Amino acid sequence: MNMGFPGCLLLRARHPLGRSSAACAGAGKTKLPILLAWLWASMTGFSMADSAIPELTQLRLVNSPSRCAGRVEVLHNQQWGTVCDDGWDIKDATVVCKQLDCGTALSAPRGARFGRGSDRVWLDEVNCAGTEAALTNCEIRPWGQNDCTHKEDAGVVCSDSGISEVAQIRLVNGWSRCAGRVEVLPNQQWGTVCDDNWDLQDAEVVCRQLGCGTALSAPGGARFGPGSDRIWLDEVHCAGTEVALSNCRAQPWGDSNCNHGEDAGVVCSDAGISEVAQIRLVNSRSRCAGRVEVLRNQQWGTVCDDSWDLQDARVVCRQLGCGTALSAPGGARFGPGSDRIWLDDVNCTGTEVALSDCRAQPWGVNNCTHGEDAGVECSDAGISEVAQLQLVNGSSRCAGRVEVLHNQQWGTVCDDNWDLQDAEVVCRQLGCGTALSAPRGARFGRGSDRIWLDDVNCTGTEVALSDCRARPWGDSNCTHGEDAGVVCSEPFALRLAGGPGKCSGRLEVRYDGVWGTVCDDNWSETNAQVVCRELRCGLAQPLAPKLQDRPRFGQGTGKIWLDDIRCKGTEETLQNCAHQPSSYLNCTHQEDISVVCQDN
């Protein structure tokens, strides 16, 4: 039956709802028996509520703070179900808003913007003209026929929802559309979000808005690289239930005190965790212990040990399926790498899915050398917790008498069977390069405490000396005249040159086998204390002001290795202090620093 049929005129005159135009508009898709029933009811005064004919299919919007915004659900056969977003657009949303008496349609979000449903997907390929009285009057596939999942659930935002038009949002520079730097589009210009107060609740809103599942992490610190345009949002504070990030409390648009080093990021559950930056542990006998390396831009690189701790190691062990973290050694314990240093200042909470989700400097930005490469030892490595080790009474921390810490007491190692393979393990454990010699017979003087190890027999591949075969702790037939020693190659060595003795002079460091000097920019007494302690020269003496403006012990030659050194004072060696790498130097040898220690 066509609406040109005269019965439509009668329907217009006597429609019990008083909505003749709406009824006629939808009548083109109404079956003949239903039209005849309406005509009969109109002429006889029979109430449609008493008839066996269903009213318009019930409709609702769910999973938002307002009844006029949310995921579209329809009731069919006494069961609520969702609508697939195939072909879903603003005309379809217009019909929904009109049917619910919610004003006009502001947006027709797709991709489960308001979360995923869990029941039937009732409708697919909805195609409304925008003038229909109800969603079920639009062109649609038969009920329940679809090729969709709940990741494609359609949503609607109406004008009466109290929600302003949602600002567009995207995640960029990640491995999928569901992970990356957060960017929003107001005023036709994309811009970033500052990480001040950025947390998992904020990330939750972003993931839901993008139809990307739930939030796994909310990394700050420009983890996905710094943006280059406006910083649109700062101090974002979401309750976690908002429809869109632009509905959360925040500073006014464009009002921030941030830089792009603070750009916020998000990793959602639908990002595909298998695509997280690959990671590996190398240079040990187990895949669950070694130097940490990550793969970025098809190139493996290392992680700097600045701020490296057990929480960071915990994330690595979990990501690799290696159990729990036993230790987080720094100082290139597993040997120095040779390629890029990809990550620095890593700061994990310990709950992240992957190391690349932790807060850190942007990829490739660091002030480190490979002498600071970070390592990890996990419980599944088959390695017992590593005993601490030190070399004492030598010219540097990389040469001297071998001492190990057991039961909170330092003790020595007997030289029975002591050889270069044993020394190799010691040097690697201390991050001191390769072994040059394994002197015996108390070459570096006699110890005075327990002799902890005897008959040590390393293969040379062990992570730590305490992993080598040996007699039980404290069981030996030795005297301190047999204390073992080690001399390592020291990839990073320190000396004071040009002075009257080894404890005063021009500060020089050796890196990659080449000696060079240190620039005096921002040099402090705290730095000097670390140098004197590393050289076992007592405390540092402050230089007289008149001697601080020129190299007291003459100018060096060749490389200037370090600049802008900033020690906290607790570092074991100068190489662990923050500093500018040689590529950033702006010094000459007229700025070579001198150090004088009390034990001169």
C-alpha positions as CSV (number, residue, x, y, z in Angstrom):
1,M,0.0,0.0,0.0
2,N,1.3,3.5,-0.9
3,M,0.7,6.6,1.2
4,G,-1.2,8.1,-1.8
5,F,-3.9,5.6,-1.0
6,P,-7.1,7.5,0.3
7,G,-6.9,5.5,3.5
8,C,-4.0,7.7,4.6
9,L,-6.4,10.7,4.5
10,L,-8.6,9.0,6.9
11,L,-5.6,8.1,9.0
12,R,-4.5,11.7,9.0
13,A,-8.0,12.8,10.2
14,R,-8.5,10.2,13.0
15,H,-5.0,9.1,14.1
16,P,-5.4,8.6,17.9
17,L,-1.9,10.1,18.6
18,G,-2.6,13.2,16.6
19,R,0.6,12.8,14.6
20,S,-0.8,12.2,11.1
21,S,2.2,13.5,9.3
22,A,4.6,11.3,11.2
23,A,2.3,8.3,10.8
24,C,2.0,8.8,7.1
25,A,5.7,9.4,6.7
26,G,6.4,6.0,8.0
27,A,3.5,4.2,6.5
28,G,5.3,3.5,3.3
29,K,7.1,0.8,5.1
30,T,4.1,-0.4,7.2
31,K,2.5,-3.7,6.2
32,L,-1.1,-3.7,4.9
33,P,-2.7,-5.5,7.9
34,I,-1.3,-2.9,10.3
35,L,-2.7,0.0,8.2
36,L,-6.1,-1.7,8.1
37,A,-6.0,-2.1,11.9
38,W,-5.2,1.5,12.4
39,L,-8.2,2.5,10.1
40,W,-10.5,0.2,11.9
41,A,-9.4,1.5,15.3
42,S,-9.9,5.1,14.2
43,M,-13.4,4.5,12.9
44,T,-14.6,2.4,15.9
45,G,-12.9,4.3,18.7
46,F,-11.0,1.1,19.7
47,S,-7.9,1.9,21.8
48,M,-4.6,0.9,20.2
49,A,-3.4,0.1,23.7
50,D,-5.9,-2.7,23.7
51,S,-4.8,-4.1,20.4
52,A,-2.4,-6.8,19.7
53,I,-0.3,-4.4,17.5
54,P,3.0,-3.4,19.2
55,E,3.9,0.3,19.6
56,L,7.1,1.7,18.2
57,T,10.1,-0.4,19.2
58,Q,11.5,0.8,22.5
59,L,14.8,2.6,22.3
60,R,17.4,3.8,24.8
61,L,20.8,5.4,25.1
62,V,23.1,3.9,27.8
63,N,26.5,4.1,29.5
64,S,26.7,7.9,29.8
65,P,25.6,10.4,32.5
66,S,22.6,11.5,30.4
67,R,19.7,9.7,29.0
68,C,20.2,11.7,25.8
69,A,23.7,10.4,25.0
70,G,25.2,6.9,25.0
71,R,25.3,3.6,23.3
72,V,22.1,2.9,21.2
73,E,20.1,-0.1,22.3
74,V,16.7,-1.4,21.0
75,L,14.3,-3.8,22.5
76,H,13.2,-6.8,20.3
77,N,11.6,-10.0,21.5
78,Q,11.8,-8.8,25.1
79,Q,15.7,-8.5,24.8
80,W,17.8,-5.4,24.6
81,G,20.5,-5.3,22.0
82,T,22.8,-2.9,20.1
83,V,23.1,-1.3,16.7
84,C,26.1,-1.9,14.5
85,D,28.0,1.2,13.2
86,D,28.2,0.1,9.6
87,G,26.9,3.1,7.7
88,W,26.0,4.9,10.9
89,D,25.8,8.7,10.5
90,I,24.3,11.9,11.8
91,K,21.0,11.3,9.9
92,D,20.5,8.1,11.9
93,A,21.4,9.9,15.1
94,T,18.8,12.6,14.2
95,V,16.1,10.0,14.2
96,V,17.2,8.6,17.6
97,C,17.3,12.0,19.2
98,K,13.8,12.9,17.8
99,Q,12.3,9.6,18.9
100,L,13.6,10.1,22.5
101,D,12.6,13.7,22.5
102,C,16.2,14.7,23.2
103,G,16.5,17.6,20.7
104,T,18.8,17.5,17.7
105,A,21.8,15.2,17.1
106,L,25.2,16.6,17.8
107,S,27.3,13.5,16.8
108,A,27.0,9.9,15.8
109,P,30.0,8.3,17.4
110,R,31.1,4.8,16.2
111,G,33.5,2.2,17.4
112,A,31.8,1.5,20.8
113,R,32.5,5.1,22.0
114,F,30.2,4.4,24.9
115,G,31.6,1.0,25.7
116,R,30.7,-2.4,24.3
117,G,27.3,-4.1,24.7
118,S,27.1,-7.7,25.8
119,D,23.8,-9.0,24.2
120,R,22.5,-9.4,20.7
121,V,23.5,-7.0,17.9
122,W,20.0,-6.4,16.6
123,L,20.4,-3.9,13.8
124,D,23.0,-3.4,11.1
125,E,23.4,-1.1,8.0
126,V,20.8,1.4,9.3
127,N,20.1,4.0,6.6
128,C,17.8,6.8,7.7
129,A,16.7,9.8,5.7
130,G,16.5,11.7,9.0
131,T,12.8,12.4,8.8
132,E,11.6,9.0,10.1
133,A,9.5,8.9,13.3
134,A,11.5,5.9,14.7
135,L,14.7,4.1,14.1
136,T,12.9,1.0,13.1
137,N,11.2,2.9,10.2
138,C,14.6,3.4,8.5
139,E,16.0,1.0,5.9
140,I,17.7,-1.8,7.8
141,R,18.7,-5.4,7.5
142,P,16.4,-8.0,9.0
143,W,16.5,-8.2,12.8
144,G,19.6,-9.9,14.1
145,Q,21.3,-10.2,10.7
146,N,24.7,-8.6,10.9
147,D,28.4,-9.1,10.4
148,C,29.5,-7.0,13.4
149,T,31.0,-7.3,16.9
150,H,30.4,-5.2,19.9
151,K,33.5,-3.2,19.0
152,E,31.3,-1.6,16.3
153,D,28.4,-0.6,18.6
154,A,26.9,2.7,17.5
155,G,26.3,5.7,19.8
156,V,24.5,9.1,19.8
157,V,25.0,12.5,21.5
158,C,21.9,14.7,21.4
159,S,21.6,18.4,22.2
160,D,19.5,17.9,25.3
161,S,22.3,15.7,26.9
162,G,23.9,18.8,28.4
163,I,27.1,17.7,26.5
164,S,28.8,20.2,24.3
165,E,29.8,19.0,20.9
166,V,32.6,16.5,21.4
167,A,36.1,17.7,20.4
168,Q,37.7,15.2,18.1
169,I,40.6,13.2,19.5
170,R,43.3,10.9,18.3
171,L,46.4,9.0,19.5
172,V,49.5,9.5,17.3
173,N,53.0,8.2,17.1
174,G,52.1,4.8,18.7
175,W,52.0,1.3,17.2
176,S,48.3,1.4,16.6
177,R,45.4,3.9,16.7
178,C,44.7,2.8,20.3
179,A,48.1,3.9,21.7
180,G,50.1,7.1,21.3
181,R,50.3,10.8,22.1
182,V,46.9,12.3,22.9
183,E,45.9,15.1,20.5
184,V,42.6,17.0,20.4
185,L,41.1,19.2,17.7
186,P,39.4,22.5,18.7
187,N,39.3,25.5,16.4
188,Q,40.4,23.3,13.4
189,Q,43.9,22.9,14.9
190,W,45.3,19.7,16.4
191,G,47.2,20.1,19.7
192,T,48.5,18.1,22.6
193,V,47.5,17.5,26.3
194,C,49.8,18.3,29.2
195,D,50.6,15.4,31.6
196,D,50.0,17.5,34.8
197,N,47.8,15.3,36.9
198,W,47.3,12.9,34.0
199,D,46.2,9.5,35.3
200,L,44.4,6.3,34.4
201,Q,40.9,7.8,34.8
202,D,41.8,10.4,32.2
203,A,43.1,7.7,29.9
204,E,40.0,5.6,30.5
205,V,37.8,8.4,29.0
206,V,40.1,8.6,26.0
207,C,40.0,4.9,25.3
208,R,36.2,4.8,25.6
209,Q,35.8,7.8,23.4
210,L,37.9,6.1,20.7
211,G,36.3,2.7,21.1
212,C,39.6,1.2,22.1
213,G,38.6,-0.8,25.1
214,T,39.9,0.0,28.6
215,A,43.0,2.0,29.6
216,L,46.2,0.1,30.4
217,S,48.4,3.0,31.1
218,A,48.6,6.8,31.0
219,P,52.3,7.6,30.2
220,G,53.4,11.2,30.5
221,G,56.8,12.8,29.7
222,A,56.2,12.7,25.9
223,R,56.6,8.9,25.9
224,F,55.3,8.9,22.3
225,G,57.5,11.9,21.2
226,P,56.9,15.6,21.7
227,G,54.2,17.4,19.6
228,S,54.9,20.6,17.8
229,D,51.6,22.6,17.8
230,R,49.4,24.1,20.5
231,I,49.1,22.5,24.0
232,W,45.3,22.6,24.2
233,L,44.6,21.0,27.6
234,D,46.3,21.1,31.0
235,E,45.3,19.9,34.5
236,V,42.8,17.5,33.1
237,H,40.7,15.8,35.8
238,C,38.2,13.2,34.6
239,A,35.9,11.3,36.9
240,G,36.3,8.4,34.4
241,T,32.6,8.4,33.4
242,E,32.7,11.3,30.9
243,V,31.6,10.8,27.3
244,A,34.6,12.6,25.9
245,L,37.9,14.1,27.2
246,S,36.6,17.6,26.3
247,N,33.9,17.1,29.0
248,C,36.4,16.6,31.8
249,R,37.4,19.4,34.1
250,A,40.5,21.2,32.9
251,Q,42.2,24.6,32.5
252,P,40.6,26.7,29.8
253,W,41.5,25.7,26.2
254,G,45.1,26.7,25.4
255,D,45.9,27.8,29.0
256,S,48.9,25.8,30.2
257,N,52.3,26.1,31.8
258,C,53.8,23.1,30.0
259,N,56.2,22.3,27.2
260,H,56.0,19.4,24.8
261,G,58.3,17.4,26.9
262,E,55.2,16.9,29.1
263,D,52.8,15.7,26.4
264,A,50.4,13.0,27.7
265,G,49.9,9.6,26.1
266,V,47.6,6.6,26.4
267,V,47.8,2.9,25.9
268,C,44.4,1.1,25.5
269,S,43.6,-2.6,25.7
270,D,42.8,-2.7,22.0
271,A,46.2,-1.4,21.1
272,G,47.5,-5.0,20.6
273,I,50.0,-5.6,23.3
274,S,52.0,-7.9,21.0
275,E,53.0,-4.7,19.2
276,V,54.6,-3.2,22.3
277,A,58.3,-2.3,21.7
278,Q,60.2,-5.5,21.8
279,I,62.6,-6.1,24.6
280,R,65.4,-8.6,25.4
281,L,68.0,-9.3,28.0
282,V,71.5,-10.1,26.6
283,N,75.0,-11.0,27.6
284,S,74.2,-13.6,30.2
285,R,73.6,-17.4,30.2
286,S,69.8,-16.9,30.6
287,R,67.2,-15.1,28.6
288,C,65.8,-13.9,31.9
289,A,69.0,-12.0,33.0
290,G,71.2,-9.5,31.2
291,R,71.6,-6.1,29.7
292,V,68.3,-4.5,28.9
293,E,67.8,-3.8,25.2
294,V,64.7,-2.5,23.3
295,L,63.9,-2.5,19.6
296,R,62.9,0.9,18.1
297,N,62.8,1.8,14.4
298,Q,64.2,-1.7,13.6
299,Q,67.3,-1.0,15.7
300,W,68.2,-2.6,19.1
301,G,69.5,-0.2,21.8
302,T,70.1,0.0,25.5
303,V,68.6,1.7,28.5
304,C,70.4,4.1,30.7
305,D,70.6,3.3,34.5
306,D,69.6,6.9,35.6
307,S,66.8,6.3,38.2
308,W,66.8,2.6,37.2
309,D,65.4,0.5,40.1
310,L,63.5,-2.7,41.1
311,Q,60.1,-1.3,39.9
312,D,61.5,-0.9,36.4
313,A,63.1,-4.3,36.5
314,R,59.7,-5.8,37.7
315,V,58.0,-4.5,34.5
316,V,60.8,-6.1,32.3
317,C,60.5,-9.5,34.0
318,R,56.7,-9.5,33.7
319,Q,56.9,-8.4,30.0
320,L,59.3,-11.3,29.2
321,G,57.4,-13.9,31.3
322,C,60.4,-14.3,33.5
323,G,58.8,-14.2,37.0
324,T,59.7,-11.5,39.5
325,A,62.6,-9.2,39.6
326,L,65.6,-10.1,41.8
327,S,67.8,-7.1,41.1
328,A,68.2,-4.1,38.8
329,P,71.9,-3.7,38.3
330,G,73.3,-0.5,36.6
331,G,76.8,0.4,35.6
332,A,76.9,-1.9,32.6
333,R,76.9,-5.0,34.9
334,F,76.3,-7.2,31.9
335,G,78.8,-5.3,29.7
336,P,78.4,-2.1,27.7
337,G,76.3,-2.0,24.6
338,S,77.5,-0.5,21.3
339,D,74.4,0.9,19.6
340,R,71.8,3.6,20.4
341,I,70.9,4.4,24.0
342,W,67.1,4.4,23.5
343,L,65.7,5.2,27.0
344,D,66.8,7.3,29.9
345,D,65.3,8.3,33.3
346,V,62.8,5.4,33.1
347,N,60.3,5.7,36.0
348,C,57.9,2.8,36.2
349,T,55.1,2.4,38.8
350,G,55.6,-1.4,38.5
351,T,52.1,-2.1,37.1
352,E,52.8,-1.3,33.4
353,V,52.2,-3.9,30.7
354,A,55.6,-3.1,29.0
355,L,58.7,-1.0,29.6
356,S,57.7,1.3,26.8
357,D,54.6,2.3,28.8
358,C,56.7,3.7,31.7
359,R,57.4,7.4,32.1
360,A,60.8,8.2,30.5
361,Q,62.7,10.7,28.4
362,P,61.6,10.7,24.7
363,W,63.1,8.0,22.6
364,G,66.8,8.5,22.0
365,V,67.1,11.6,24.3
366,N,69.7,10.9,27.1
367,N,72.9,12.2,28.7
368,C,74.5,8.7,29.2
369,T,77.3,6.5,28.1
370,H,77.3,2.8,27.6
371,G,79.1,2.5,31.0
372,E,75.6,3.2,32.4
373,D,73.7,0.5,30.6
374,A,70.9,-1.0,32.8
375,G,70.5,-4.6,33.5
376,V,67.9,-7.0,35.1
377,E,67.9,-10.3,36.8
378,C,64.6,-12.2,37.1
379,S,63.6,-15.1,39.3
380,D,63.3,-17.4,36.3
381,A,66.9,-16.9,35.3
382,G,68.0,-19.6,37.7
383,I,70.3,-17.1,39.4
384,S,70.3,-16.7,43.1
385,E,70.3,-13.1,44.4
386,V,73.8,-11.8,43.5
387,A,76.3,-11.3,46.3
388,Q,77.8,-7.8,46.4
389,L,81.4,-7.5,45.2
390,Q,84.2,-4.9,45.4
391,L,87.8,-4.5,44.5
392,V,89.8,-2.7,47.2
393,N,93.3,-1.3,47.8
394,G,94.0,-0.8,44.1
395,S,94.4,2.3,41.9
396,S,90.7,2.5,41.0
397,R,87.5,0.7,41.6
398,C,88.3,-1.6,38.7
399,A,91.5,-3.0,40.2
400,G,92.3,-4.5,43.7
401,R,91.8,-7.2,46.2
402,V,88.5,-9.2,45.6
403,E,86.0,-8.9,48.4
404,V,82.4,-10.2,48.6
405,L,79.6,-9.4,51.0
406,H,78.0,-12.4,52.8
407,N,75.8,-12.3,55.9
408,Q,76.3,-8.5,56.1
409,Q,80.1,-9.0,56.4
410,W,82.8,-8.3,53.8
411,G,85.4,-11.0,53.2
412,T,88.1,-12.1,50.7
413,V,88.6,-14.9,48.1
414,C,91.3,-17.5,48.3
415,D,93.6,-17.7,45.2
416,D,93.5,-21.5,45.0
417,N,92.7,-22.2,41.3
418,W,92.2,-18.4,40.8
419,D,92.5,-17.6,37.0
420,L,91.6,-15.2,34.2
421,Q,88.1,-16.8,33.8
422,D,87.3,-16.0,37.4
423,A,88.6,-12.5,37.0
424,E,86.5,-12.1,33.8
425,V,83.3,-12.7,35.8
426,V,84.4,-10.1,38.4
427,C,85.1,-7.4,35.8
428,R,81.8,-8.0,34.0
429,Q,79.8,-7.9,37.3
430,L,81.4,-4.6,38.2
431,G,81.0,-3.1,34.8
432,C,84.7,-2.7,34.4
433,G,85.3,-4.1,31.0
434,T,87.4,-7.2,30.5
435,A,90.0,-8.9,32.7
436,L,93.6,-8.0,32.2
437,S,95.1,-10.2,35.0
438,A,94.1,-12.3,38.0
439,P,97.0,-11.6,40.5
440,R,97.4,-14.0,43.4
441,G,99.3,-14.0,46.7
442,A,97.7,-10.9,48.2
443,R,99.1,-8.6,45.4
444,F,96.8,-5.8,46.7
445,G,97.5,-6.4,50.4
446,R,96.1,-8.8,52.9
447,G,92.5,-8.6,54.1
448,S,91.6,-9.0,57.8
449,D,88.2,-10.4,57.9
450,R,86.6,-13.8,56.8
451,I,87.9,-15.7,53.8
452,W,84.5,-16.4,52.2
453,L,85.3,-18.3,49.0
454,D,87.9,-20.9,48.1
455,D,88.5,-23.1,45.0
456,V,86.4,-20.8,42.8
457,N,86.0,-22.3,39.3
458,C,84.1,-20.1,36.8
459,T,83.4,-20.9,33.2
460,G,83.6,-17.1,32.4
461,T,80.0,-16.7,31.4
462,E,78.4,-16.4,34.9
463,V,76.4,-13.3,35.8
464,A,78.2,-13.0,39.2
465,L,81.1,-14.5,41.1
466,S,78.7,-16.0,43.6
467,D,77.2,-18.1,40.7
468,C,80.5,-19.8,40.0
469,R,81.3,-23.3,41.4
470,A,83.2,-23.1,44.7
471,R,83.5,-24.6,48.2
472,P,80.7,-23.6,50.6
473,W,80.7,-20.1,52.0
474,G,83.4,-19.7,54.7
475,D,84.9,-23.2,54.1
476,S,88.6,-22.7,53.1
477,N,92.1,-23.9,54.0
478,C,93.8,-20.5,53.2
479,T,95.4,-17.5,54.9
480,H,95.1,-13.9,53.9
481,G,98.5,-14.3,52.2
482,E,96.5,-16.0,49.5
483,D,94.0,-13.3,48.9
484,A,93.0,-13.1,45.2
485,G,93.0,-9.9,43.1
486,V,91.8,-8.6,39.7
487,V,92.9,-5.9,37.2
488,C,90.2,-5.0,34.7
489,S,90.5,-2.9,31.5
490,E,88.2,-0.2,32.9
491,P,86.2,1.1,29.9
492,F,85.7,4.3,32.0
493,A,88.7,5.2,34.1
494,L,89.7,8.2,36.2
495,R,92.9,9.9,37.1
496,L,94.4,13.2,38.3
497,A,97.3,14.3,36.1
498,G,99.9,17.0,36.2
499,G,99.9,17.2,40.0
500,P,102.5,16.2,42.7
501,G,100.8,12.8,43.3
502,K,97.9,10.6,42.3
503,C,95.5,12.5,44.6
504,S,95.7,16.0,43.0
505,G,95.9,17.3,39.5
506,R,93.9,17.9,36.3
507,L,90.9,15.6,36.2
508,E,91.1,13.2,33.2
509,V,88.9,10.3,32.2
510,R,89.5,7.4,29.8
511,Y,86.6,6.4,27.6
512,D,86.9,3.9,24.7
513,G,90.6,3.7,25.4
514,V,91.2,7.4,25.0
515,W,92.2,9.8,27.8
516,G,90.5,13.2,27.9
517,T,89.6,16.1,30.2
518,V,86.5,17.4,32.0
519,C,85.0,20.9,31.5
520,D,84.5,23.0,34.6
521,D,80.9,24.2,33.7
522,N,78.8,23.9,36.8
523,W,81.6,22.1,38.6
524,S,80.9,21.7,42.4
525,E,82.5,20.5,45.5
526,T,80.0,17.6,45.5
527,N,81.5,16.4,42.2
528,A,85.0,16.6,43.6
529,Q,84.0,14.5,46.6
530,V,82.8,11.7,44.3
531,V,86.2,11.9,42.4
532,C,88.3,11.7,45.6
533,R,86.2,8.9,47.0
534,E,86.4,6.9,43.7
535,L,90.2,7.3,43.7
536,R,90.4,6.4,47.4
537,C,92.0,9.8,48.2
538,G,89.9,10.9,51.1
539,L,87.8,14.1,51.0
540,A,88.1,16.9,48.4
541,Q,89.7,20.2,49.3
542,P,88.0,23.3,48.0
543,L,90.0,25.3,45.5
544,A,90.8,28.9,46.3
545,P,88.7,31.3,44.2
546,K,91.7,32.7,42.4
547,L,92.6,29.2,41.2
548,Q,89.1,28.3,40.0
549,D,89.3,30.6,36.9
550,R,92.1,28.7,35.2
551,P,93.5,25.1,35.0
552,R,95.7,24.9,38.1
553,F,97.7,21.9,36.8
554,G,97.9,23.0,33.2
555,Q,95.7,22.5,30.1
556,G,95.1,19.0,28.7
557,T,95.1,18.0,25.1
558,G,92.9,15.9,22.9
559,K,89.2,15.1,23.8
560,I,87.1,16.9,26.3
561,W,84.9,14.0,27.4
562,L,82.4,15.5,30.0
563,D,80.6,18.7,30.7
564,D,78.0,20.0,33.1
565,I,78.5,17.2,35.6
566,R,75.9,17.1,38.3
567,C,76.6,14.6,41.1
568,K,74.3,14.0,44.0
569,G,77.3,13.0,46.2
570,T,76.2,9.4,46.7
571,E,77.5,8.0,43.4
572,E,80.1,5.2,43.5
573,T,81.8,6.6,40.4
574,L,81.8,9.8,38.4
575,Q,80.4,8.0,35.4
576,N,77.1,7.6,37.3
577,C,76.6,11.3,37.7
578,A,74.4,13.2,35.4
579,H,76.3,15.0,32.6
580,Q,76.2,16.3,29.1
581,P,77.6,13.8,26.5
582,S,80.6,14.9,24.4
583,S,78.4,15.8,21.4
584,Y,76.9,18.7,23.4
585,L,80.2,20.2,24.6
586,N,80.9,24.0,24.3
587,C,84.2,24.1,26.2
588,T,87.9,24.5,25.5
589,H,90.9,23.2,27.4
590,Q,91.1,26.6,29.2
591,E,88.1,25.2,31.2
592,D,89.8,21.9,32.3
593,I,88.9,21.2,35.9
594,S,91.4,20.4,38.6
595,V,90.8,18.5,41.8
596,V,92.8,18.3,45.1
597,C,92.1,15.6,47.6
598,Q,93.1,15.6,51.3
599,D,95.2,12.4,50.9
600,N,97.5,14.1,48.5
